[in-house]
Amino acid sequence: MAQLQVAGRIHRVGNGLALLIPVREARKAGLAAGDPVDAVITPGVDDAFGLLKDLPYSAFDRRKEGLWRERI
């Protein structure tokens, strides 16, 4: 049995709730519409503070170049 781990947001669909699975991930796991699945759902993130600490970043720099114009 293939295993798939998906993180996302719950969406309201009609009178129910749904968790969307990206098509690319579903195909890798061999899932198709109507397939029976078992799910374990863990709500929330343990600690969102510092969640992006390991990602590289650089300072924001805006330059007016080429055909770029201010829009109001």
Secondary structure as a PSIPRED ss2 file (coil, helix, strand):
# PSIPRED VFORMAT (PSIPRED V4.0)

   1 M C   1.000  0.000  0.000
   2 A C   1.000  0.000  0.000
   3 Q C   1.000  0.000  0.000
   4 L C   1.000  0.000  0.000
   5 Q C   1.000  0.000  0.000
   6 V C   1.000  0.000  0.000
   7 A C   1.000  0.000  0.000
   8 G C   1.000  0.000  0.000
   9 R C   1.000  0.000  0.000
  10 I E   0.000  0.000  1.000
  11 H E   0.000  0.000  1.000
  12 R E   0.000  0.000  1.000
  13 V E   0.000  0.000  1.000
  14 G C   1.000  0.000  0.000
  15 N C   1.000  0.000  0.000
  16 G E   0.000  0.000  1.000
  17 L E   0.000  0.000  1.000
  18 A E   0.000  0.000  1.000
  19 L E   0.000  0.000  1.000
  20 L C   1.000  0.000  0.000
  21 I C   1.000  0.000  0.000
  22 P C   1.000  0.000  0.000
  23 V H   0.000  1.000  0.000
  24 R H   0.000  1.000  0.000
  25 E H   0.000  1.000  0.000
  26 A H   0.000  1.000  0.000
  27 R H   0.000  1.000  0.000
  28 K H   0.000  1.000  0.000
  29 A H   0.000  1.000  0.000
  30 G C   1.000  0.000  0.000
  31 L C   1.000  0.000  0.000
  32 A C   1.000  0.000  0.000
  33 A C   1.000  0.000  0.000
  34 G C   1.000  0.000  0.000
  35 D C   1.000  0.000  0.000
  36 P C   1.000  0.000  0.000
  37 V C   1.000  0.000  0.000
  38 D C   1.000  0.000  0.000
  39 A C   1.000  0.000  0.000
  40 V C   1.000  0.000  0.000
  41 I C   1.000  0.000  0.000
  42 T C   1.000  0.000  0.000
  43 P C   1.000  0.000  0.000
  44 G C   1.000  0.000  0.000
  45 V C   1.000  0.000  0.000
  46 D C   1.000  0.000  0.000
  47 D C   1.000  0.000  0.000
  48 A C   1.000  0.000  0.000
  49 F C   1.000  0.000  0.000
  50 G C   1.000  0.000  0.000
  51 L C   1.000  0.000  0.000
  52 L C   1.000  0.000  0.000
  53 K C   1.000  0.000  0.000
  54 D C   1.000  0.000  0.000
  55 L C   1.000  0.000  0.000
  56 P C   1.000  0.000  0.000
  57 Y C   1.000  0.000  0.000
  58 S C   1.000  0.000  0.000
  59 A C   1.000  0.000  0.000
  60 F C   1.000  0.000  0.000
  61 D C   1.000  0.000  0.000
  62 R C   1.000  0.000  0.000
  63 R C   1.000  0.000  0.000
  64 K C   1.000  0.000  0.000
  65 E C   1.000  0.000  0.000
  66 G C   1.000  0.000  0.000
  67 L C   1.000  0.000  0.000
  68 W C   1.000  0.000  0.000
  69 R C   1.000  0.000  0.000
  70 E C   1.000  0.000  0.000
  71 R C   1.000  0.000  0.000
  72 I C   1.000  0.000  0.000
